[in-house]
Amino acid sequence: KQGAGRLIRRETDRGILVVCDTRLALMGYGRKLIAALPPMRKINSKEEWSETLNALTRPSTTDPTLF
């Protein structure tokens, strides 16, 4: 919950919170933790991940001529 609060401060902020701990999906206390987080969409596939990341990335951060 604290990580989500640090990533998303205002309603206009955007980002992806990645939790790489299978206990959130497998254990009862993990489901309680997820329920305590602010409302957010869950990404369930690599395709969704790519689409979401691309939607958040500004063209200036992907332009190789700028580096």
mmCIF file of the N, C-alpha and C atoms, coordinates in Angstrom:
data_MODEL
# 
_entry.id   MODEL 
# 
loop_
_atom_site.group_PDB 
_atom_site.id 
_atom_site.type_symbol 
_atom_site.label_atom_id 
_atom_site.label_alt_id 
_atom_site.label_comp_id 
_atom_site.label_asym_id 
_atom_site.label_entity_id 
_atom_site.label_seq_id 
_atom_site.pdbx_PDB_ins_code 
_atom_site.Cartn_x 
_atom_site.Cartn_y 
_atom_site.Cartn_z 
_atom_site.occupancy 
_atom_site.B_iso_or_equiv 
_atom_site.pdbx_formal_charge 
_atom_site.auth_seq_id 
_atom_site.auth_comp_id 
_atom_site.auth_asym_id 
_atom_site.auth_atom_id 
_atom_site.pdbx_PDB_model_num 
ATOM 1   N N  . LYS A 1 1  ? 0.833  -1.191  0.000   1.00 0.00 ? 1  LYS A N  1 
ATOM 2   C CA . LYS A 1 1  ? 0.000  0.000   0.000   1.00 0.00 ? 1  LYS A CA 1 
ATOM 3   C C  . LYS A 1 1  ? 0.876  1.254   0.000   1.00 0.00 ? 1  LYS A C  1 
ATOM 4   N N  . GLN A 1 2  ? 1.945  1.221   0.730   1.00 0.00 ? 2  GLN A N  1 
ATOM 5   C CA . GLN A 1 2  ? 2.845  2.366   0.795   1.00 0.00 ? 2  GLN A CA 1 
ATOM 6   C C  . GLN A 1 2  ? 3.493  2.628   -0.564  1.00 0.00 ? 2  GLN A C  1 
ATOM 7   N N  . GLY A 1 3  ? 3.861  1.565   -1.269  1.00 0.00 ? 3  GLY A N  1 
ATOM 8   C CA . GLY A 1 3  ? 4.466  1.713   -2.599  1.00 0.00 ? 3  GLY A CA 1 
ATOM 9   C C  . GLY A 1 3  ? 3.509  2.361   -3.580  1.00 0.00 ? 3  GLY A C  1 
ATOM 10  N N  . ALA A 1 4  ? 2.245  1.983   -3.528  1.00 0.00 ? 4  ALA A N  1 
ATOM 11  C CA . ALA A 1 4  ? 1.244  2.592   -4.406  1.00 0.00 ? 4  ALA A CA 1 
ATOM 12  C C  . ALA A 1 4  ? 1.091  4.073   -4.066  1.00 0.00 ? 4  ALA A C  1 
ATOM 13  N N  . GLY A 1 5  ? 1.111  4.393   -2.795  1.00 0.00 ? 5  GLY A N  1 
ATOM 14  C CA . GLY A 1 5  ? 0.985  5.788   -2.377  1.00 0.00 ? 5  GLY A CA 1 
ATOM 15  C C  . GLY A 1 5  ? 2.163  6.641   -2.811  1.00 0.00 ? 5  GLY A C  1 
ATOM 16  N N  . ARG A 1 6  ? 3.333  6.051   -2.890  1.00 0.00 ? 6  ARG A N  1 
ATOM 17  C CA . ARG A 1 6  ? 4.512  6.801   -3.340  1.00 0.00 ? 6  ARG A CA 1 
ATOM 18  C C  . ARG A 1 6  ? 4.526  6.968   -4.850  1.00 0.00 ? 6  ARG A C  1 
ATOM 19  N N  . LEU A 1 7  ? 3.959  6.009   -5.575  1.00 0.00 ? 7  LEU A N  1 
ATOM 20  C CA . LEU A 1 7  ? 3.913  6.083   -7.033  1.00 0.00 ? 7  LEU A CA 1 
ATOM 21  C C  . LEU A 1 7  ? 2.824  7.042   -7.492  1.00 0.00 ? 7  LEU A C  1 
ATOM 22  N N  . ILE A 1 8  ? 1.657  6.923   -6.908  1.00 0.00 ? 8  ILE A N  1 
ATOM 23  C CA . ILE A 1 8  ? 0.498  7.708   -7.324  1.00 0.00 ? 8  ILE A CA 1 
ATOM 24  C C  . ILE A 1 8  ? 0.159  8.697   -6.211  1.00 0.00 ? 8  ILE A C  1 
ATOM 25  N N  . ARG A 1 9  ? 0.485  9.949   -6.427  1.00 0.00 ? 9  ARG A N  1 
ATOM 26  C CA . ARG A 1 9  ? 0.240  10.982  -5.408  1.00 0.00 ? 9  ARG A CA 1 
ATOM 27  C C  . ARG A 1 9  ? -1.030 11.778  -5.694  1.00 0.00 ? 9  ARG A C  1 
ATOM 28  N N  . ARG A 1 10 ? -1.277 12.033  -6.992  1.00 0.00 ? 10 ARG A N  1 
ATOM 29  C CA . ARG A 1 10 ? -2.451 12.811  -7.401  1.00 0.00 ? 10 ARG A CA 1 
ATOM 30  C C  . ARG A 1 10 ? -3.271 11.984  -8.382  1.00 0.00 ? 10 ARG A C  1 
ATOM 31  N N  . GLU A 1 11 ? -4.531 12.350  -8.559  1.00 0.00 ? 11 GLU A N  1 
ATOM 32  C CA . GLU A 1 11 ? -5.387 11.617  -9.490  1.00 0.00 ? 11 GLU A CA 1 
ATOM 33  C C  . GLU A 1 11 ? -4.881 11.712  -10.922 1.00 0.00 ? 11 GLU A C  1 
ATOM 34  N N  . THR A 1 12 ? -4.093 12.719  -11.228 1.00 0.00 ? 12 THR A N  1 
ATOM 35  C CA . THR A 1 12 ? -3.579 12.883  -12.589 1.00 0.00 ? 12 THR A CA 1 
ATOM 36  C C  . THR A 1 12 ? -2.298 12.092  -12.825 1.00 0.00 ? 12 THR A C  1 
ATOM 37  N N  . ASP A 1 13 ? -1.690 11.566  -11.767 1.00 0.00 ? 13 ASP A N  1 
ATOM 38  C CA . ASP A 1 13 ? -0.472 10.760  -11.910 1.00 0.00 ? 13 ASP A CA 1 
ATOM 39  C C  . ASP A 1 13 ? -0.804 9.430   -12.572 1.00 0.00 ? 13 ASP A C  1 
ATOM 40  N N  . ARG A 1 14 ? 0.180  8.915   -13.297 1.00 0.00 ? 14 ARG A N  1 
ATOM 41  C CA . ARG A 1 14 ? 0.008  7.617   -13.946 1.00 0.00 ? 14 ARG A CA 1 
ATOM 42  C C  . ARG A 1 14 ? 1.249  6.787   -13.682 1.00 0.00 ? 14 ARG A C  1 
ATOM 43  N N  . GLY A 1 15 ? 1.101  5.494   -13.649 1.00 0.00 ? 15 GLY A N  1 
ATOM 44  C CA . GLY A 1 15 ? 2.239  4.629   -13.427 1.00 0.00 ? 15 GLY A CA 1 
ATOM 45  C C  . GLY A 1 15 ? 1.826  3.180   -13.350 1.00 0.00 ? 15 GLY A C  1 
ATOM 46  N N  . ILE A 1 16 ? 2.803  2.320   -13.197 1.00 0.00 ? 16 ILE A N  1 
ATOM 47  C CA . ILE A 1 16 ? 2.560  0.894   -13.063 1.00 0.00 ? 16 ILE A CA 1 
ATOM 48  C C  . ILE A 1 16 ? 3.214  0.438   -11.763 1.00 0.00 ? 16 ILE A C  1 
ATOM 49  N N  . LEU A 1 17 ? 2.439  -0.197  -10.927 1.00 0.00 ? 17 LEU A N  1 
ATOM 50  C CA . LEU A 1 17 ? 2.946  -0.779  -9.697  1.00 0.00 ? 17 LEU A CA 1 
ATOM 51  C C  . LEU A 1 17 ? 3.133  -2.265  -9.950  1.00 0.00 ? 17 LEU A C  1 
ATOM 52  N N  . VAL A 1 18 ? 4.352  -2.740  -9.836  1.00 0.00 ? 18 VAL A N  1 
ATOM 53  C CA . VAL A 1 18 ? 4.652  -4.150  -10.081 1.00 0.00 ? 18 VAL A CA 1 
ATOM 54  C C  . VAL A 1 18 ? 4.972  -4.811  -8.748  1.00 0.00 ? 18 VAL A C  1 
ATOM 55  N N  . VAL A 1 19 ? 4.232  -5.854  -8.444  1.00 0.00 ? 19 VAL A N  1 
ATOM 56  C CA . VAL A 1 19 ? 4.484  -6.627  -7.237  1.00 0.00 ? 19 VAL A CA 1 
ATOM 57  C C  . VAL A 1 19 ? 4.836  -8.039  -7.687  1.00 0.00 ? 19 VAL A C  1 
ATOM 58  N N  . CYS A 1 20 ? 6.060  -8.433  -7.426  1.00 0.00 ? 20 CYS A N  1 
ATOM 59  C CA . CYS A 1 20 ? 6.554  -9.748  -7.872  1.00 0.00 ? 20 CYS A CA 1 
ATOM 60  C C  . CYS A 1 20 ? 6.607  -10.711 -6.690  1.00 0.00 ? 20 CYS A C  1 
ATOM 61  N N  . ASP A 1 21 ? 5.483  -10.899 -6.078  1.00 0.00 ? 21 ASP A N  1 
ATOM 62  C CA . ASP A 1 21 ? 5.400  -11.790 -4.933  1.00 0.00 ? 21 ASP A CA 1 
ATOM 63  C C  . ASP A 1 21 ? 4.134  -12.630 -5.092  1.00 0.00 ? 21 ASP A C  1 
ATOM 64  N N  . THR A 1 22 ? 4.297  -13.895 -5.384  1.00 0.00 ? 22 THR A N  1 
ATOM 65  C CA . THR A 1 22 ? 3.150  -14.757 -5.645  1.00 0.00 ? 22 THR A CA 1 
ATOM 66  C C  . THR A 1 22 ? 2.246  -14.914 -4.428  1.00 0.00 ? 22 THR A C  1 
ATOM 67  N N  . ARG A 1 23 ? 2.749  -14.588 -3.256  1.00 0.00 ? 23 ARG A N  1 
ATOM 68  C CA . ARG A 1 23 ? 1.921  -14.715 -2.056  1.00 0.00 ? 23 ARG A CA 1 
ATOM 69  C C  . ARG A 1 23 ? 0.695  -13.813 -2.112  1.00 0.00 ? 23 ARG A C  1 
ATOM 70  N N  . LEU A 1 24 ? 0.769  -12.709 -2.853  1.00 0.00 ? 24 LEU A N  1 
ATOM 71  C CA . LEU A 1 24 ? -0.396 -11.835 -2.976  1.00 0.00 ? 24 LEU A CA 1 
ATOM 72  C C  . LEU A 1 24 ? -1.556 -12.553 -3.636  1.00 0.00 ? 24 LEU A C  1 
ATOM 73  N N  . ALA A 1 25 ? -1.264 -13.449 -4.556  1.00 0.00 ? 25 ALA A N  1 
ATOM 74  C CA . ALA A 1 25 ? -2.319 -14.184 -5.246  1.00 0.00 ? 25 ALA A CA 1 
ATOM 75  C C  . ALA A 1 25 ? -2.668 -15.495 -4.550  1.00 0.00 ? 25 ALA A C  1 
ATOM 76  N N  . LEU A 1 26 ? -1.722 -16.051 -3.813  1.00 0.00 ? 26 LEU A N  1 
ATOM 77  C CA . LEU A 1 26 ? -1.911 -17.398 -3.278  1.00 0.00 ? 26 LEU A CA 1 
ATOM 78  C C  . LEU A 1 26 ? -2.349 -17.448 -1.822  1.00 0.00 ? 26 LEU A C  1 
ATOM 79  N N  . MET A 1 27 ? -2.047 -16.446 -1.069  1.00 0.00 ? 27 MET A N  1 
ATOM 80  C CA . MET A 1 27 ? -2.301 -16.481 0.370   1.00 0.00 ? 27 MET A CA 1 
ATOM 81  C C  . MET A 1 27 ? -3.472 -15.555 0.737   1.00 0.00 ? 27 MET A C  1 
ATOM 82  N N  . GLY A 1 28 ? -4.179 -15.915 1.780   1.00 0.00 ? 28 GLY A N  1 
ATOM 83  C CA . GLY A 1 28 ? -5.311 -15.104 2.229   1.00 0.00 ? 28 GLY A CA 1 
ATOM 84  C C  . GLY A 1 28 ? -4.917 -13.679 2.584   1.00 0.00 ? 28 GLY A C  1 
ATOM 85  N N  . TYR A 1 29 ? -3.789 -13.529 3.265   1.00 0.00 ? 29 TYR A N  1 
ATOM 86  C CA . TYR A 1 29 ? -3.362 -12.178 3.643   1.00 0.00 ? 29 TYR A CA 1 
ATOM 87  C C  . TYR A 1 29 ? -2.970 -11.355 2.417   1.00 0.00 ? 29 TYR A C  1 
ATOM 88  N N  . GLY A 1 30 ? -2.547 -12.012 1.345   1.00 0.00 ? 30 GLY A N  1 
ATOM 89  C CA . GLY A 1 30 ? -2.228 -11.300 0.101   1.00 0.00 ? 30 GLY A CA 1 
ATOM 90  C C  . GLY A 1 30 ? -3.461 -10.681 -0.518  1.00 0.00 ? 30 GLY A C  1 
ATOM 91  N N  . ARG A 1 31 ? -4.554 -11.419 -0.507  1.00 0.00 ? 31 ARG A N  1 
ATOM 92  C CA . ARG A 1 31 ? -5.807 -10.885 -1.038  1.00 0.00 ? 31 ARG A CA 1 
ATOM 93  C C  . ARG A 1 31 ? -6.294 -9.709  -0.197  1.00 0.00 ? 31 ARG A C  1 
ATOM 94  N N  . LYS A 1 32 ? -6.052 -9.773  1.104   1.00 0.00 ? 32 LYS A N  1 
ATOM 95  C CA . LYS A 1 32 ? -6.433 -8.639  1.970   1.00 0.00 ? 32 LYS A CA 1 
ATOM 96  C C  . LYS A 1 32 ? -5.583 -7.411  1.646   1.00 0.00 ? 32 LYS A C  1 
ATOM 97  N N  . LEU A 1 33 ? -4.303 -7.625  1.381   1.00 0.00 ? 33 LEU A N  1 
ATOM 98  C CA . LEU A 1 33 ? -3.432 -6.506  1.008   1.00 0.00 ? 33 LEU A CA 1 
ATOM 99  C C  . LEU A 1 33 ? -3.890 -5.878  -0.304  1.00 0.00 ? 33 LEU A C  1 
ATOM 100 N N  . ILE A 1 34 ? -4.209 -6.709  -1.283  1.00 0.00 ? 34 ILE A N  1 
ATOM 101 C CA . ILE A 1 34 ? -4.682 -6.190  -2.568  1.00 0.00 ? 34 ILE A CA 1 
ATOM 102 C C  . ILE A 1 34 ? -5.965 -5.391  -2.379  1.00 0.00 ? 34 ILE A C  1 
ATOM 103 N N  . ALA A 1 35 ? -6.862 -5.890  -1.539  1.00 0.00 ? 35 ALA A N  1 
ATOM 104 C CA . ALA A 1 35 ? -8.122 -5.197  -1.282  1.00 0.00 ? 35 ALA A CA 1 
ATOM 105 C C  . ALA A 1 35 ? -7.892 -3.835  -0.625  1.00 0.00 ? 35 ALA A C  1 
ATOM 106 N N  . ALA A 1 36 ? -6.789 -3.670  0.104   1.00 0.00 ? 36 ALA A N  1 
ATOM 107 C CA . ALA A 1 36 ? -6.497 -2.414  0.791   1.00 0.00 ? 36 ALA A CA 1 
ATOM 108 C C  . ALA A 1 36 ? -5.876 -1.365  -0.131  1.00 0.00 ? 36 ALA A C  1 
ATOM 109 N N  . LEU A 1 37 ? -5.426 -1.793  -1.318  1.00 0.00 ? 37 LEU A N  1 
ATOM 110 C CA . LEU A 1 37 ? -4.815 -0.854  -2.259  1.00 0.00 ? 37 LEU A CA 1 
ATOM 111 C C  . LEU A 1 37 ? -5.873 0.036   -2.903  1.00 0.00 ? 37 LEU A C  1 
ATOM 112 N N  . PRO A 1 38 ? -5.455 1.200   -3.396  1.00 0.00 ? 38 PRO A N  1 
ATOM 113 C CA . PRO A 1 38 ? -6.404 2.030   -4.139  1.00 0.00 ? 38 PRO A CA 1 
ATOM 114 C C  . PRO A 1 38 ? -6.907 1.254   -5.359  1.00 0.00 ? 38 PRO A C  1 
ATOM 115 N N  . PRO A 1 39 ? -8.089 1.586   -5.858  1.00 0.00 ? 39 PRO A N  1 
ATOM 116 C CA . PRO A 1 39 ? -8.604 0.895   -7.039  1.00 0.00 ? 39 PRO A CA 1 
ATOM 117 C C  . PRO A 1 39 ? -7.644 1.036   -8.214  1.00 0.00 ? 39 PRO A C  1 
ATOM 118 N N  . MET A 1 40 ? -7.335 -0.069  -8.836  1.00 0.00 ? 40 MET A N  1 
ATOM 119 C CA . MET A 1 40 ? -6.460 -0.036  -10.016 1.00 0.00 ? 40 MET A CA 1 
ATOM 120 C C  . MET A 1 40 ? -6.699 -1.286  -10.839 1.00 0.00 ? 40 MET A C  1 
ATOM 121 N N  . ARG A 1 41 ? -6.387 -1.179  -12.101 1.00 0.00 ? 41 ARG A N  1 
ATOM 122 C CA . ARG A 1 41 ? -6.577 -2.288  -13.028 1.00 0.00 ? 41 ARG A CA 1 
ATOM 123 C C  . ARG A 1 41 ? -5.475 -3.305  -12.838 1.00 0.00 ? 41 ARG A C  1 
ATOM 124 N N  . LYS A 1 42 ? -5.819 -4.576  -12.949 1.00 0.00 ? 42 LYS A N  1 
ATOM 125 C CA . LYS A 1 42 ? -4.819 -5.637  -12.907 1.00 0.00 ? 42 LYS A CA 1 
ATOM 126 C C  . LYS A 1 42 ? -4.448 -6.019  -14.335 1.00 0.00 ? 42 LYS A C  1 
ATOM 127 N N  . ILE A 1 43 ? -3.181 -6.236  -14.551 1.00 0.00 ? 43 ILE A N  1 
ATOM 128 C CA . ILE A 1 43 ? -2.691 -6.663  -15.859 1.00 0.00 ? 43 ILE A CA 1 
ATOM 129 C C  . ILE A 1 43 ? -2.427 -8.160  -15.778 1.00 0.00 ? 43 ILE A C  1 
ATOM 130 N N  . ASN A 1 44 ? -3.019 -8.897  -16.705 1.00 0.00 ? 44 ASN A N  1 
ATOM 131 C CA . ASN A 1 44 ? -2.978 -10.354 -16.611 1.00 0.00 ? 44 ASN A CA 1 
ATOM 132 C C  . ASN A 1 44 ? -2.203 -11.047 -17.723 1.00 0.00 ? 44 ASN A C  1 
ATOM 133 N N  . SER A 1 45 ? -1.610 -10.286 -18.633 1.00 0.00 ? 45 SER A N  1 
ATOM 134 C CA . SER A 1 45 ? -0.874 -10.928 -19.721 1.00 0.00 ? 45 SER A CA 1 
ATOM 135 C C  . SER A 1 45 ? 0.288  -10.046 -20.162 1.00 0.00 ? 45 SER A C  1 
ATOM 136 N N  . LYS A 1 46 ? 1.224  -10.650 -20.866 1.00 0.00 ? 46 LYS A N  1 
ATOM 137 C CA . LYS A 1 46 ? 2.358  -9.892  -21.400 1.00 0.00 ? 46 LYS A CA 1 
ATOM 138 C C  . LYS A 1 46 ? 1.892  -8.847  -22.398 1.00 0.00 ? 46 LYS A C  1 
ATOM 139 N N  . GLU A 1 47 ? 0.858  -9.180  -23.159 1.00 0.00 ? 47 GLU A N  1 
ATOM 140 C CA . GLU A 1 47 ? 0.328  -8.237  -24.144 1.00 0.00 ? 47 GLU A CA 1 
ATOM 141 C C  . GLU A 1 47 ? -0.259 -7.005  -23.462 1.00 0.00 ? 47 GLU A C  1 
ATOM 142 N N  . GLU A 1 48 ? -1.040 -7.229  -22.403 1.00 0.00 ? 48 GLU A N  1 
ATOM 143 C CA . GLU A 1 48 ? -1.592 -6.103  -21.643 1.00 0.00 ? 48 GLU A CA 1 
ATOM 144 C C  . GLU A 1 48 ? -0.480 -5.254  -21.040 1.00 0.00 ? 48 GLU A C  1 
ATOM 145 N N  . TRP A 1 49 ? 0.562  -5.902  -20.533 1.00 0.00 ? 49 TRP A N  1 
ATOM 146 C CA . TRP A 1 49 ? 1.698  -5.201  -19.954 1.00 0.00 ? 49 TRP A CA 1 
ATOM 147 C C  . TRP A 1 49 ? 2.323  -4.276  -21.003 1.00 0.00 ? 49 TRP A C  1 
ATOM 148 N N  . SER A 1 50 ? 2.595  -4.810  -22.184 1.00 0.00 ? 50 SER A N  1 
ATOM 149 C CA . SER A 1 50 ? 3.222  -4.022  -23.251 1.00 0.00 ? 50 SER A CA 1 
ATOM 150 C C  . SER A 1 50 ? 2.339  -2.851  -23.660 1.00 0.00 ? 50 SER A C  1 
ATOM 151 N N  . GLU A 1 51 ? 1.049  -3.111  -23.832 1.00 0.00 ? 51 GLU A N  1 
ATOM 152 C CA . GLU A 1 51 ? 0.121  -2.044  -24.222 1.00 0.00 ? 51 GLU A CA 1 
ATOM 153 C C  . GLU A 1 51 ? 0.068  -0.947  -23.158 1.00 0.00 ? 51 GLU A C  1 
ATOM 154 N N  . THR A 1 52 ? 0.008  -1.349  -21.907 1.00 0.00 ? 52 THR A N  1 
ATOM 155 C CA . THR A 1 52 ? -0.077 -0.380  -20.811 1.00 0.00 ? 52 THR A CA 1 
ATOM 156 C C  . THR A 1 52 ? 1.203  0.436   -20.715 1.00 0.00 ? 52 THR A C  1 
ATOM 157 N N  . LEU A 1 53 ? 2.340  -0.221  -20.807 1.00 0.00 ? 53 LEU A N  1 
ATOM 158 C CA . LEU A 1 53 ? 3.612  0.488   -20.733 1.00 0.00 ? 53 LEU A CA 1 
ATOM 159 C C  . LEU A 1 53 ? 3.767  1.446   -21.912 1.00 0.00 ? 53 LEU A C  1 
ATOM 160 N N  . ASN A 1 54 ? 3.406  1.017   -23.095 1.00 0.00 ? 54 ASN A N  1 
ATOM 161 C CA . ASN A 1 54 ? 3.481  1.891   -24.269 1.00 0.00 ? 54 ASN A CA 1 
ATOM 162 C C  . ASN A 1 54 ? 2.570  3.100   -24.122 1.00 0.00 ? 54 ASN A C  1 
ATOM 163 N N  . ALA A 1 55 ? 1.394  2.907   -23.540 1.00 0.00 ? 55 ALA A N  1 
ATOM 164 C CA . ALA A 1 55 ? 0.468  4.025   -23.345 1.00 0.00 ? 55 ALA A CA 1 
ATOM 165 C C  . ALA A 1 55 ? 1.007  5.045   -22.346 1.00 0.00 ? 55 ALA A C  1 
ATOM 166 N N  . LEU A 1 56 ? 1.823  4.601   -21.400 1.00 0.00 ? 56 LEU A N  1 
ATOM 167 C CA . LEU A 1 56 ? 2.378  5.503   -20.391 1.00 0.00 ? 56 LEU A CA 1 
ATOM 168 C C  . LEU A 1 56 ? 3.657  6.195   -20.838 1.00 0.00 ? 56 LEU A C  1 
ATOM 169 N N  . THR A 1 57 ? 4.327  5.633   -21.832 1.00 0.00 ? 57 THR A N  1 
ATOM 170 C CA . THR A 1 57 ? 5.635  6.139   -22.242 1.00 0.00 ? 57 THR A CA 1 
ATOM 171 C C  . THR A 1 57 ? 5.466  7.296   -23.219 1.00 0.00 ? 57 THR A C  1 
ATOM 172 N N  . ARG A 1 58 ? 6.111  8.391   -22.901 1.00 0.00 ? 58 ARG A N  1 
ATOM 173 C CA . ARG A 1 58 ? 6.086  9.555   -23.786 1.00 0.00 ? 58 ARG A CA 1 
ATOM 174 C C  . ARG A 1 58 ? 7.054  9.329   -24.955 1.00 0.00 ? 58 ARG A C  1 
ATOM 175 N N  . PRO A 1 59 ? 6.727  9.878   -26.120 1.00 0.00 ? 59 PRO A N  1 
ATOM 176 C CA . PRO A 1 59 ? 7.624  9.700   -27.281 1.00 0.00 ? 59 PRO A CA 1 
ATOM 177 C C  . PRO A 1 59 ? 9.060  10.147  -26.994 1.00 0.00 ? 59 PRO A C  1 
ATOM 178 N N  . SER A 1 60 ? 9.241  11.158  -26.165 1.00 0.00 ? 60 SER A N  1 
ATOM 179 C CA . SER A 1 60 ? 10.599 11.654  -25.897 1.00 0.00 ? 60 SER A CA 1 
ATOM 180 C C  . SER A 1 60 ? 11.451 10.629  -25.165 1.00 0.00 ? 60 SER A C  1 
ATOM 181 N N  . THR A 1 61 ? 10.831 9.694   -24.461 1.00 0.00 ? 61 THR A N  1 
ATOM 182 C CA . THR A 1 61 ? 11.622 8.697   -23.730 1.00 0.00 ? 61 THR A CA 1 
ATOM 183 C C  . THR A 1 61 ? 11.939 7.477   -24.578 1.00 0.00 ? 61 THR A C  1 
ATOM 184 N N  . THR A 1 62 ? 11.360 7.394   -25.755 1.00 0.00 ? 62 THR A N  1 
ATOM 185 C CA . THR A 1 62 ? 11.623 6.259   -26.621 1.00 0.00 ? 62 THR A CA 1 
ATOM 186 C C  . THR A 1 62 ? 12.378 6.653   -27.886 1.00 0.00 ? 62 THR A C  1 
ATOM 187 N N  . ASP A 1 63 ? 12.656 7.922   -28.062 1.00 0.00 ? 63 ASP A N  1 
ATOM 188 C CA . ASP A 1 63 ? 13.339 8.408   -29.256 1.00 0.00 ? 63 ASP A CA 1 
ATOM 189 C C  . ASP A 1 63 ? 14.858 8.205   -29.100 1.00 0.00 ? 63 ASP A C  1 
ATOM 190 N N  . PRO A 1 64 ? 15.447 7.272   -29.875 1.00 0.00 ? 64 PRO A N  1 
ATOM 191 C CA . PRO A 1 64 ? 16.887 6.995   -29.715 1.00 0.00 ? 64 PRO A CA 1 
ATOM 192 C C  . PRO A 1 64 ? 17.791 8.144   -30.132 1.00 0.00 ? 64 PRO A C  1 
ATOM 193 N N  . THR A 1 65 ? 17.276 9.105   -30.887 1.00 0.00 ? 65 THR A N  1 
ATOM 194 C CA . THR A 1 65 ? 18.115 10.245  -31.310 1.00 0.00 ? 65 THR A CA 1 
ATOM 195 C C  . THR A 1 65 ? 18.367 11.210  -30.160 1.00 0.00 ? 65 THR A C  1 
ATOM 196 N N  . LEU A 1 66 ? 17.630 11.068  -29.077 1.00 0.00 ? 66 LEU A N  1 
ATOM 197 C CA . LEU A 1 66 ? 17.803 11.984  -27.954 1.00 0.00 ? 66 LEU A CA 1 
ATOM 198 C C  . LEU A 1 66 ? 18.893 11.534  -26.992 1.00 0.00 ? 66 LEU A C  1 
ATOM 199 N N  . PHE A 1 67 ? 19.454 10.333  -27.196 1.00 0.00 ? 67 PHE A N  1 
ATOM 200 C CA . PHE A 1 67 ? 20.457 9.813   -26.270 1.00 0.00 ? 67 PHE A CA 1 
ATOM 201 C C  . PHE A 1 67 ? 21.805 9.806   -26.895 1.00 0.00 ? 67 PHE A C  1 
# 
